[in-house]
Amino acid sequence: MRIGWLAAGGVVVALAGTYLVMSNDDEAPAPPEKAATATAEIMRGDLVDTKAVDGRLAYDGERTIDATRAGTVTHVPAKGAVVGRGRALYGVDRDPIILMYGRLPLYRTLQQGVSDGPDVEQLERNLRALGHGAGLTVDDHFSWATTRAVRDWQDDRGLPETGAVTADQVVFLPARVRVAGTGVALGDRVAPGRRVLALTGTRKMVRVDLPADDQDLARKNAEVAVELPGGRRAKGKITRVGTVAVKAEDGTSTIEVDVTLSSLKQVGRLDQAPVTVRLESERVRKVLSVPVEALLALREGGFGVEVVADGGRRIAAVRTGAYGGGRVEISGEGLAAGMKVGVPFE
């Protein structure tokens, strides 16, 4: 934001507020006898300018699930449902495909005789967490005790008691998930590879499709302010900055930026709502600043402020610098943090 000024016939107008400084001679303008009595403090600190961009409330960890077997869909969770460990993500031919927690996908059949590996330990941890195999030692070896625990779990879930775990029975994901959408309906015939579910994590976050020209404004771990519907505000931190630009139909390119909110208290039940994210575009450190409306446009050019001190008032010429957050950087002779300057009443 920049402040303009007008000077004509000895009248000086402060366009930032309602000041009028009048003079009929060539002397420097003086403040009016009844100047505005409101004051603001000259402050020293960082001055931050921001740029507002559009965003939306979303959920973290977007991913999809494809069918691993052929058959008829007999169970599909509702959109928005949350599925936790041990529960069915979907069902085919009345057999449930169960969610277990882990970061390693099920890339082989787990049964007695397989080589030791972290995927075995991952399975055993889930079996124990689900109450199967109380005497099971959790390690990377698929033992006879592991087989018994698997059969116990299969019996509990109505699955064939084979003692072997396949991708037809289990999907490993890091944590519980929310169903964002479905690609099938009850009664549909599916084959391996068909898209079944769109899933997300359960933690709300903010997604920004940032114009590629502004990508320098998005820095990982940078703090941002999020303006929510209804005037509520929340703090957040940039946790992911996309590296691939996506071109829209109108020819513009954007990159995805994810913001993790420090608290969900202000979000409440808002879901998929539009928000405004303020990204830091410029920061100057440890400078003097005043509210923008404190600036006076001087007849001879440039700007000044009305210094209020010791029961009196004087006009001090200033040089302006960066703008941000409704304040402007100033410098000038005799100015210091803590001094008071006049500001117009609203």
C-alpha positions in Angstrom: 0.0 0.0 0.0 1.3 3.5 -0.8 0.1 6.9 0.4 -0.5 9.7 -2.1 -0.6 13.4 -1.3 -2.2 16.5 -2.7 -1.0 20.1 -2.3 -2.9 23.1 -3.7 -3.5 26.6 -2.6 -1.6 26.1 0.7 -3.7 23.1 1.6 -2.0 19.8 2.5 -4.1 16.7 2.8 -3.0 13.5 4.5 -4.7 10.9 2.4 -4.1 8.2 4.9 -6.6 9.8 7.3 -8.4 13.1 7.9 -5.6 15.5 8.7 -5.6 18.9 7.0 -2.6 21.1 7.4 -3.2 24.7 6.1 -0.7 27.5 5.5 -0.8 30.8 3.6 2.9 31.5 3.5 6.0 29.7 2.6 6.9 28.5 6.0 6.8 24.8 6.9 3.3 23.6 7.7 2.3 23.4 11.3 -0.2 21.1 12.9 -3.7 22.6 13.4 -4.5 24.0 16.8 -7.1 21.3 17.4 -5.2 18.3 16.0 -6.5 14.8 16.4 -6.0 13.7 20.1 -5.7 9.9 19.4 -2.2 8.7 19.5 -0.2 5.6 18.5 3.2 4.4 19.5 6.3 4.2 17.4 7.4 0.6 17.7 10.6 -1.2 16.9 10.4 -4.8 15.6 9.9 -6.9 12.5 7.6 -5.6 9.9 5.9 -8.3 7.8 3.9 -7.9 4.6 1.7 -10.8 3.5 -0.1 -11.9 0.4 -3.6 -13.5 0.7 -4.2 -16.7 -1.4 -7.3 -18.9 -1.6 -7.3 -22.3 0.1 -9.7 -25.0 1.3 -10.0 -27.2 4.3 -9.1 -30.8 3.4 -7.7 -33.9 5.0 -4.1 -35.1 5.0 -2.8 -38.3 3.4 -4.9 -38.7 0.3 -4.6 -42.1 -1.4 -6.6 -44.7 -3.3 -7.3 -48.4 -2.8 -7.7 -50.8 -5.7 -9.3 -54.3 -5.7 -7.0 -57.2 -5.2 -9.4 -60.0 -6.2 -12.3 -60.6 -8.5 -15.8 -60.9 -7.2 -19.0 -59.1 -6.2 -18.8 -56.1 -3.9 -20.8 -56.9 -0.7 -19.7 -54.1 1.6 -18.9 -50.4 0.9 -18.4 -47.9 3.7 -20.3 -44.6 3.6 -18.5 -41.5 2.4 -17.0 -39.7 5.5 -16.8 -42.9 7.5 -13.7 -43.5 9.6 -12.2 -47.0 9.5 -9.7 -48.1 12.2 -7.5 -51.1 12.7 -9.2 -54.4 12.5 -12.2 -53.0 10.6 -13.3 -53.8 7.0 -12.4 -51.3 4.3 -14.7 -53.0 1.9 -16.0 -56.5 1.2 -16.0 -58.9 -1.8 -18.1 -62.1 -1.9 -18.8 -61.4 1.8 -15.1 -61.6 2.7 -13.9 -58.4 4.4 -10.7 -56.7 3.4 -9.3 -55.6 6.8 -7.2 -52.5 7.7 -4.1 -53.1 9.7 -1.5 -50.4 10.7 1.9 -50.3 9.1 4.0 -48.4 6.6 5.1 -51.4 4.6 2.6 -52.7 2.0 1.7 -56.3 1.9 3.9 -57.4 -1.0 4.0 -61.2 -0.4 1.9 -63.9 1.3 2.8 -64.1 4.9 2.8 -67.7 6.2 5.0 -70.2 8.0 8.2 -70.8 6.0 8.6 -67.2 4.6 12.0 -65.5 5.2 12.3 -63.2 8.2 11.4 -59.6 7.6 9.9 -56.4 8.9 6.6 -57.2 7.3 6.3 -60.2 9.6 6.9 -58.1 12.6 4.4 -55.6 11.4 1.7 -58.3 11.1 2.5 -59.7 14.5 2.2 -56.3 16.1 -1.3 -55.9 14.7 -2.3 -59.4 15.8 -1.3 -58.6 19.3 -3.1 -55.2 19.2 -6.2 -57.0 18.0 -6.1 -59.5 20.9 -4.8 -62.5 19.1 -1.7 -64.5 20.1 -1.2 -63.5 23.8 1.9 -65.7 23.9 3.2 -64.5 20.6 6.7 -63.0 20.5 6.7 -60.0 18.3 9.7 -60.3 16.0 10.6 -60.7 12.3 10.1 -64.5 12.3 6.9 -66.2 11.2 6.7 -69.0 13.8 4.1 -71.7 14.6 2.8 -69.3 17.2 2.3 -66.7 14.5 0.3 -69.2 12.5 -2.0 -69.9 15.4 -2.5 -66.2 16.0 -3.4 -65.7 12.3 -5.9 -68.6 12.4 -7.5 -67.2 15.5 -7.8 -63.8 13.8 -9.3 -65.3 10.6 -11.8 -67.3 12.6 -12.8 -64.1 14.5 -13.4 -62.2 11.2 -15.1 -65.0 9.3 -12.3 -65.7 6.9 -11.0 -69.1 5.8 -8.6 -70.3 8.5 -5.6 -70.9 6.4 -2.9 -69.5 8.7 -1.7 -67.4 5.7 -2.3 -63.7 5.2 -2.7 -62.4 1.6 -3.5 -59.0 0.0 -7.0 -60.4 -0.5 -7.5 -60.1 3.2 -5.4 -57.2 4.5 -4.4 -53.7 3.6 -1.6 -52.0 5.6 -1.9 -48.2 6.1 -0.1 -46.0 8.6 -3.2 -45.1 10.7 -6.9 -45.0 10.6 -8.5 -43.5 7.5 -11.5 -41.5 6.4 -13.5 -42.5 3.3 -13.4 -39.6 0.9 -15.2 -41.3 -2.0 -16.1 -44.7 -3.5 -15.5 -46.1 -6.9 -17.9 -49.0 -6.6 -21.4 -49.8 -5.3 -23.0 -52.8 -3.7 -23.4 -55.5 -6.3 -20.7 -54.3 -8.6 -18.4 -56.8 -10.1 -14.8 -56.0 -9.6 -11.5 -57.3 -10.9 -7.9 -56.8 -9.6 -6.8 -53.2 -10.2 -10.2 -51.6 -10.2 -10.4 -48.4 -8.1 -12.5 -49.1 -5.0 -12.0 -46.3 -2.5 -10.5 -42.9 -2.2 -9.1 -42.4 1.3 -7.6 -39.6 3.4 -6.2 -39.3 6.9 -8.4 -38.0 9.7 -6.6 -34.8 10.5 -7.9 -31.6 8.9 -5.5 -29.4 7.1 -5.5 -26.7 4.5 -4.7 -27.2 0.8 -3.7 -24.3 -1.4 -3.4 -24.4 -5.1 -0.7 -21.7 -5.3 0.0 -19.9 -8.6 3.3 -21.1 -9.8 4.5 -17.5 -10.1 4.1 -17.2 -6.3 5.9 -20.4 -5.4 8.8 -18.5 -3.8 6.3 -17.3 -1.1 5.8 -20.9 0.1 8.6 -22.1 2.3 8.4 -25.4 4.2 8.0 -24.9 8.0 7.1 -21.2 7.5 4.3 -20.0 9.7 1.1 -18.7 8.1 -2.2 -17.2 9.2 -5.5 -18.9 8.1 -8.7 -16.9 7.9 -11.8 -19.2 8.4 -15.4 -18.6 7.4 -17.2 -16.4 10.0 -14.1 -14.4 10.7 -12.3 -16.9 12.8 -8.6 -17.2 12.6 -6.1 -20.1 13.1 -2.3 -20.5 13.0 -0.7 -22.9 10.7 2.7 -24.1 9.3 3.5 -25.1 5.8 4.3 -28.8 5.8 4.5 -29.6 2.1 5.3 -27.7 -1.0 4.6 -29.5 -4.3 7.4 -29.7 -6.9 5.2 -30.4 -9.9 3.2 -27.6 -11.5 -0.3 -28.5 -12.6 -1.7 -26.6 -15.6 -5.4 -25.6 -15.5 -7.8 -25.3 -18.4 -7.4 -21.5 -18.4 -3.6 -21.9 -19.0 -2.5 -21.0 -15.4 -0.2 -23.3 -13.5 -0.4 -24.1 -9.8 1.5 -26.1 -7.2 0.0 -27.8 -4.2 0.9 -26.4 -0.8 -0.3 -28.1 2.4 -0.7 -26.2 5.7 -1.0 -28.1 9.0 -3.1 -26.2 11.6 -1.6 -25.8 15.0 -5.0 -26.3 16.6 -8.4 -27.5 15.3 -10.4 -25.7 17.9 -11.3 -22.8 15.6 -12.1 -25.2 12.8 -14.9 -27.0 14.6 -17.1 -29.0 12.3 -16.1 -27.1 9.1 -15.4 -29.5 6.3 -14.2 -28.7 2.8 -14.8 -25.0 3.4 -13.0 -22.2 1.6 -10.4 -20.3 3.6 -7.8 -17.5 3.0 -4.1 -18.1 3.7 -1.8 -15.2 4.3 1.8 -16.0 3.1 4.7 -13.9 4.2 5.9 -11.9 1.1 8.4 -9.6 2.8 10.0 -9.1 6.2 12.2 -6.3 7.4 13.8 -6.7 10.8 14.1 -4.4 13.8 12.8 -1.3 12.2 10.7 1.6 13.5 7.1 1.7 12.4 3.9 3.5 12.9 0.3 2.8 11.7 -0.1 3.8 8.0 -2.8 6.3 9.0 -0.3 8.3 11.1 1.5 9.5 7.9 1.0 13.1 6.8 1.5 14.2 3.2 3.7 17.3 3.4 3.2 20.3 1.1 6.9 20.4 0.2 6.8 16.7 -0.7 7.3 13.5 1.2 5.7 12.5 4.4 5.8 13.4 8.1 4.3 12.3 11.4 2.9 14.4 14.2 5.0 13.8 17.3 3.1 14.2 20.6 5.4 14.8 23.5 5.6 17.0 26.7 2.1 18.4 26.1 3.1 19.7 22.7 3.0 18.6 19.1 5.4 19.0 16.2 5.6 17.7 12.6 8.7 15.5 11.9 9.6 14.6 8.4 10.1 10.9 7.8 11.4 8.5 5.2 9.1 5.6 4.5 10.2 2.0 3.8 8.3 -1.3 3.8 4.6 -1.7 4.5 3.0 -4.6 6.2 0.2 -5.5 8.7 -1.3 -1.9 8.5 2.0 -0.4 9.5 4.8 1.4 7.7 8.5 1.6 8.3 9.8 5.1 9.1 13.1 6.7 9.8 14.0 10.3 10.6 16.0 12.5 12.9 14.9 12.4 16.6 12.6 9.4 16.3 12.7 6.5 18.7 10.7 3.6 19.9 8.1 4.5 22.5 7.4 8.0 21.2 3.7 8.9 20.4 2.4 10.1 17.1 -1.0 11.5 16.2 -3.5 9.4 14.3 -6.9 10.5 13.0 -10.1 9.2 14.6 -12.0 6.7 12.5 
